[in-house]
Amino acid sequence: MSEVTVLSVQTGRIRPLGPEDVPSAIAKQARAGPIAAGPLGLDGDQQADLTVHGGAEKAIYGYAAVHFSDWANAFPALRERFANGAMGENLTIAGLTEADICPGDVHAVGSALLQVCQPRQPCFKFALHLGEPRVVKWMVQSGFSGWYYRVLRPGSLGAGDTVTLAERPNPDFPFARLVEIVSFGRPTRAELERMADMPGLASQWRRKARIALRGV
């Protein structure tokens, strides 16, 4: 990787979202200066529903800034909304997309070590956040999921930090293919075998691969 940079860092507190006041922390605000990154995420960041959000394997959410122009073209009425933090991401990153990474990649950011472990699966709160029900389906169809990190080494990070590839344990398995499998299914047996014991992959996807192999 070269010239990969954190453009901004965002965290959010739980607030009412939408007409029914659903609790959510998807609306995030930019943070200045170094922010502590621990096993469960960034200091000051919250998650409302811990059954599907947060935890060690969804500690920090990264998103490719280059996708914002595609979102704006797809939803021109929301053009002004598609800027840093629009996806509810913690790290808005320049110079990196789903096509550039692999599951298990370890990124050095500031003094922290972060590991790519799974893609995002958007839920209804994303639609409430942007006030547009079609955005959930479009994220799935586009493959612009972003990626969740686990924190391998706690540290601090901030806007302007370089993202450096420190380790790539699965160079033969593109993250973009993992996004397709998570969104649409239809993995091959060989892919399931790889995923079942894939270093760095989120445990739920290793477990699901092992279950699927029993039925193949």
C-alpha positions as CSV (number, residue, x, y, z in Angstrom):
1,M,0.0,0.0,0.0
2,S,1.2,3.5,-0.7
3,E,-0.2,6.9,0.3
4,V,-3.0,5.5,2.4
5,T,-4.1,8.0,5.0
6,V,-6.8,8.4,7.6
7,L,-8.7,11.5,6.5
8,S,-10.8,11.8,9.6
9,V,-11.8,10.0,12.8
10,Q,-15.4,9.9,14.0
11,T,-17.0,8.6,17.2
12,G,-20.7,8.6,18.2
13,R,-22.9,8.5,21.3
14,I,-26.2,6.8,21.6
15,R,-29.1,9.1,20.5
16,P,-32.6,8.6,19.3
17,L,-32.8,8.0,15.6
18,G,-35.7,8.3,13.2
19,P,-39.4,9.0,13.8
20,E,-39.6,6.2,16.4
21,D,-36.5,7.3,18.3
22,V,-34.6,4.1,17.8
23,P,-31.4,4.2,19.9
24,S,-28.3,4.4,17.7
25,A,-24.8,5.8,17.6
26,I,-24.5,5.7,13.8
27,A,-24.4,9.6,13.7
28,K,-20.8,10.3,14.5
29,Q,-18.8,13.5,15.0
30,A,-15.3,14.2,13.9
31,R,-12.6,14.0,16.6
32,A,-9.4,16.0,16.7
33,G,-6.1,14.9,18.1
34,P,-5.0,11.3,19.0
35,I,-7.9,9.0,20.0
36,A,-7.2,5.9,22.1
37,A,-8.0,2.6,20.3
38,G,-8.7,-0.3,22.6
39,P,-10.0,-3.9,22.2
40,L,-13.6,-2.7,22.0
41,G,-13.1,0.3,19.8
42,L,-12.3,4.0,20.0
43,D,-12.5,6.1,23.2
44,G,-15.9,7.9,23.2
45,D,-17.6,5.6,20.7
46,Q,-20.7,3.7,21.6
47,Q,-23.0,1.0,20.2
48,A,-26.7,0.8,21.0
49,D,-27.4,-2.9,20.2
50,L,-24.4,-5.0,21.2
51,T,-26.0,-8.2,19.8
52,V,-25.2,-6.9,16.2
53,H,-22.8,-4.0,16.7
54,G,-19.6,-3.5,18.5
55,G,-17.5,-6.1,20.2
56,A,-13.9,-7.2,19.5
57,E,-14.5,-8.1,15.9
58,K,-16.4,-5.0,15.1
59,A,-14.3,-2.7,17.2
60,I,-13.5,0.0,14.5
61,Y,-15.2,0.6,11.2
62,G,-13.2,1.8,8.2
63,Y,-14.6,3.2,5.0
64,A,-13.1,4.2,1.7
65,A,-13.5,7.9,1.0
66,V,-13.4,7.4,-2.7
67,H,-16.8,5.8,-2.6
68,F,-18.6,9.0,-1.6
69,S,-18.8,10.3,-5.2
70,D,-20.5,7.0,-6.3
71,W,-23.0,7.4,-3.5
72,A,-23.7,11.0,-4.5
73,N,-24.2,9.9,-8.1
74,A,-26.6,7.2,-7.0
75,F,-28.6,9.4,-4.7
76,P,-28.2,13.0,-5.9
77,A,-30.7,14.4,-3.5
78,L,-28.4,13.4,-0.7
79,R,-25.2,14.6,-2.4
80,E,-24.3,16.9,0.5
81,R,-24.6,14.1,3.0
82,F,-21.9,11.9,1.5
83,A,-18.8,13.2,3.3
84,N,-16.6,11.9,6.0
85,G,-18.6,10.0,8.6
86,A,-21.7,9.6,6.4
87,M,-21.6,5.8,6.6
88,G,-21.2,5.9,10.4
89,E,-17.6,4.9,10.0
90,N,-14.9,5.5,12.6
91,L,-12.1,5.9,10.1
92,T,-12.5,7.6,6.7
93,I,-9.6,6.4,4.7
94,A,-8.1,7.7,1.5
95,G,-6.1,5.4,-0.9
96,L,-7.7,2.2,0.1
97,T,-10.8,0.3,-1.0
98,E,-12.3,-3.2,-0.5
99,A,-10.4,-4.2,-3.7
100,D,-7.0,-3.4,-2.1
101,I,-7.3,-5.5,1.0
102,C,-7.5,-9.2,2.2
103,P,-9.2,-10.7,5.2
104,G,-6.7,-10.7,8.1
105,D,-4.6,-7.8,6.8
106,V,-2.9,-6.0,9.7
107,H,-2.7,-2.3,9.4
108,A,-0.4,-0.1,11.5
109,V,-2.3,3.2,12.2
110,G,-0.7,5.6,14.7
111,S,0.6,3.4,17.5
112,A,-2.2,0.8,17.1
113,L,-2.3,-2.4,15.1
114,L,-5.7,-3.1,13.5
115,Q,-6.7,-6.3,11.7
116,V,-9.3,-6.4,8.9
117,C,-11.8,-9.1,10.0
118,Q,-15.1,-8.8,8.2
119,P,-17.3,-6.5,6.0
120,R,-20.3,-4.5,7.2
121,Q,-23.8,-5.8,6.7
122,P,-26.0,-2.7,6.7
123,C,-29.2,-2.7,8.8
124,F,-32.3,-0.5,8.9
125,K,-30.6,2.1,11.0
126,F,-28.4,3.0,8.1
127,A,-31.5,3.9,6.1
128,L,-33.0,5.9,9.0
129,H,-29.7,7.7,9.4
130,L,-29.8,8.9,5.8
131,G,-33.6,9.1,5.5
132,E,-33.5,6.9,2.3
133,P,-34.6,3.2,2.5
134,R,-32.8,2.3,-0.7
135,V,-29.3,2.9,0.6
136,V,-29.2,-0.5,2.4
137,K,-29.8,-2.4,-0.8
138,W,-27.4,-0.2,-2.7
139,M,-24.6,-0.8,-0.3
140,V,-25.0,-4.6,-0.7
141,Q,-25.3,-4.4,-4.5
142,S,-22.3,-2.0,-4.9
143,G,-20.0,-4.0,-2.6
144,F,-19.0,-0.8,-0.9
145,S,-19.3,-2.3,2.5
146,G,-16.3,-0.9,4.3
147,W,-14.5,-3.2,6.7
148,Y,-14.4,-3.8,10.4
149,Y,-11.2,-4.0,12.3
150,R,-10.3,-5.8,15.5
151,V,-7.6,-4.2,17.6
152,L,-4.5,-6.4,17.9
153,R,-2.4,-3.8,19.7
154,P,-4.1,-0.9,21.6
155,G,-2.7,2.5,20.9
156,S,-3.8,5.9,19.7
157,L,-4.6,7.2,16.2
158,G,-5.8,10.3,14.5
159,A,-6.6,12.2,11.4
160,G,-3.6,12.4,9.1
161,D,-2.1,9.1,10.2
162,T,-0.7,6.8,7.6
163,V,-2.1,3.3,7.2
164,T,0.7,0.8,6.6
165,L,0.3,-2.8,5.8
166,A,2.2,-4.7,8.5
167,E,1.1,-8.3,7.7
168,R,-1.0,-10.1,5.1
169,P,-1.7,-13.7,6.1
170,N,-4.2,-14.4,3.3
171,P,-2.9,-12.9,0.1
172,D,-4.8,-15.4,-2.0
173,F,-8.3,-14.4,-0.8
174,P,-9.5,-10.9,-1.8
175,F,-11.6,-9.1,0.6
176,A,-14.0,-8.1,-2.2
177,R,-14.7,-11.8,-2.7
178,L,-15.5,-12.1,1.0
179,V,-17.9,-9.2,0.6
180,E,-19.7,-11.1,-2.2
181,I,-19.9,-14.3,-0.1
182,V,-21.3,-12.5,2.9
183,S,-23.8,-10.6,0.8
184,F,-24.9,-13.2,-1.7
185,G,-23.6,-16.6,-0.5
186,R,-22.6,-19.2,-3.1
187,P,-19.0,-19.9,-1.9
188,T,-17.2,-22.8,-3.5
189,R,-16.1,-25.7,-1.4
190,A,-12.5,-24.6,-1.7
191,E,-13.5,-21.1,-0.4
192,L,-15.4,-22.6,2.5
193,E,-12.4,-24.7,3.4
194,R,-10.2,-21.6,3.4
195,M,-12.6,-19.6,5.4
196,A,-13.1,-22.3,8.0
197,D,-9.6,-21.8,9.4
198,M,-8.6,-18.5,7.9
199,P,-6.3,-16.5,10.1
200,G,-7.8,-13.1,11.1
201,L,-11.3,-13.8,9.7
202,A,-14.1,-12.9,12.1
203,S,-15.0,-16.0,14.2
204,Q,-18.7,-16.0,13.0
205,W,-17.6,-16.4,9.4
206,R,-15.2,-19.2,10.3
207,R,-17.9,-20.9,12.2
208,K,-20.5,-20.5,9.4
209,A,-18.0,-21.9,6.9
210,R,-17.4,-25.0,9.1
211,I,-21.2,-25.5,9.4
212,A,-21.7,-25.1,5.6
213,L,-19.0,-27.7,4.9
214,R,-20.9,-30.3,6.8
215,G,-23.7,-30.0,4.3
216,V,-21.6,-30.0,1.2
